[in-house]
């Protein structure tokens, strides 16, 4: 899938129904600080996976993840991940 720079993949409390592999481009994970502003909690580039821990633990998203450049991703839905894991 193609994600344009600035586009948000998910926000806190969104359902974790898939994770992603970065083919090219760049993603950034941020959290909002209690006193205002944001904290960068991660950046992901070519070959990195993002969101897999939330899928494995079936937890809602805890961060906001957005593209900081035009980015190409592989989306791995939870159902496919579960089927592969079962084998």
C-alpha positions, 0 to 999 in steps of 0.5 A: 500500500502507498502512504503519502507523507503526513498521512496517519496510519493509526492513533491511540486506542485504534484497533490493532488489526494489522502490522506493516513492513516498510518497503521504502520511505519512513514512518514515525511513532509519536506520543503526546506529552501530558504537558503538551507537545509530542515525544518521538518514540520510534522511526521506521525505515526500509525493512522495519516492521511496525505494529506487530507487538500490538497485533500479537498481544491484541492490544489497542494502539498506544501511539500515533504512527504517520508517514514522514515521507511518501512510503510504500508498505506491505500490510499484514492483516491479523487474520493472515498473521494468525494463520501463518502462526498456527502452521 
